[in-house]
Amino acid sequence: MNCPNCKGKNLGKIGVNQYYCWDCFVELSLSKGKISLAQIEEDGTLTDLNDLFEESELRIESPGTA
């Protein structure tokens, strides 16, 4: 899986269906085949980044589908 923000592969798992991109410092959450992105602010709060992406960029294809 690549980061939809920077296209990097330097992702680490931080929880159940939660990942962190070490290249662009965003948190990714997977739910029902869709990625949600958030930027972690200095005070620890999350800022939603989903509105910066097209719906198709945030969708994860299941293995075996095209």
Secondary structure by P-SEA (a helix, b strand, c coil): cccccccccccccccccbbbccccbbbbbbcccbbbbbbbccccbbbbcccccccccccccccccc
